[in-house]
């Protein structure tokens, strides 16, 4: 069996760029945080405000997922594209999530089936916690300034060179 020396055969070679790894760590941390926040928020919300507390916690976690998740996912999806496309997608995601937040809060404004304080506390904890996890992932991530290009086969002349 012959192998191309330009193609790495080591099974430990990671796929994707170093920046992708940082974004995956941030996404995983955010999902773990929001899962824990859902469990704690529902439990504490139920103790503090009963059924409305449960609904407030669930809505707060859902909004935190939309607010924090769209940023990390849009950065992960666009990490290998041009800066213009990257900026357009991230800005579009930001505008979209702000619009969703405004619409959801406008719809919920006149309703009383949820606890507003529980929703606010859970939403704030989710967004701030996610931002801190994003910061930690970026500061601990090892991203080189330049991604090296894949090596090309440079052994010997080709038939075109002779």
N, C-alpha and C positions, 0 to 999 in steps of 0.2 A: 504494500500500500504506500503510495507516494503522496506527500502533502506539499502544498504550496508554502514556501517559507515566509511569504508575505502575510499569510492568514494565521493569526494566533490560534493555537490548538489547546491552550491552557484553559481548562473548564472554569477556573476561578476568575477569569477576565470578566469584569462587569460589563453589562450592556448599557448603552446610553452614556451621557456625559456626566461629569462630576456635579454639575448644577442640577441635573435630573435627580441625582441621589439626595441632594439637599432638599429639593422640593418634595420628594417622596417621604423623607423623614418628617418634614413639616406637616404633610398631609396625614401621615400615620399618627403623629402626636395630637393633631387637632381632632381626629376621629376618636381617639382614646379619651381625650379630655371631654368631648361632648357626650360620649357614652356614659362616662362617670358622672358628668353634670346632669344628664337626664335621670339617672338613678337617684342621685342625691337630691336633685331639684324636685322630683316628683315626691320623694319621701318627705322632705322638709316642707314642701308646699302643701302636702296633704295634712301634715301635723299643724301647720300654721294657719291654713285657710280652708281646709277641707277640699271638696271637689273643685272649686274655683282655683285653688292653689295648684292642683294637679294640672289643670288646663293651662294656667299661666306658665308653669314650668315647661310643659310640652311645646307651647307656642314659642317661648323664649329660646329653647334649644333648637327648634326648627329655624327660627330667624337667625340665630348664631351660625347654624350650619350654612345657610344661604349666604350670609354676610362674609364669613371667613372662608368657606369652602370655595366660593367662586374665584377668589383671589389666588389661592394655592393651585387650584386645578388649571386656571388660565395660564399661570406661569409655567406649570409643568408641561402643558400642551404646546406652548409656544417657545420653549427654551431653545430650540434650534433654528428659529426663523430670524429674519432681519429685524433690526431694532424698530423700524417703522411698523411692521406687522405686530410685533410684540407689544409696542405701546398702544396700538389701536385696539388690540384684543383686551389688554388689561384695562384700558380706559372704558371700553364698551362694557366689560364685566362690572366695573365699578358703577357706571351709570345704571346698568340693569339692576344691580342689587339695591342701590339707593331707591330706585323706582319701586321695586318689589316691597321694600321696607315701608315706604310712604303709603303705598296702596293697602298693604296689610294693616298698618296702624290706623289708616282712615276707615277701613271696614270695621275694625274692632272698637273704634272710638265709642260708639253708642251701645255696645253690648256689655252685659254684666255677668257672663258665664265664667269669666276668668278673673284671676287676681292680678291687678295691674302692678302692685309692688313685687310680687313673685316673678312676673314676666320681666320686669325691669332688672331685677337683681340677677336672674338667670341669664338674660341676654347680655348684660354688662360683664358678668363673669366669663361667659363663653367667648365674647369678642376680645376682651382684654387678655384672657388666658391664651387664646389662640395667637394673638399678636406676640405675646411673650414666647410662646413655643416656636413661632416663626423666627423670631430674633435669635433664639438659642440655636436653632437648626442652621441659620446662616452664619452665625459667629463660630460655631464649632465645625462647620463644613469645610472640607479641604478642596477648594475649587482653584485650579491653577489659572493664572492670568491668560494663558494661551493653551488651547487644546491641541496636542500634537496631531499632525495629519497621519493617516495610516501609511505604513511603510510600503514602498513599491519595490518590485523585484528589480534589482540593479545588477544582477550577475550577468556578465558577458554581453557581447554585442548581439543585437537581434538581426534578423535577415535583412532588414531595411538599412542597417548601419554599414553592411559590407559592401 
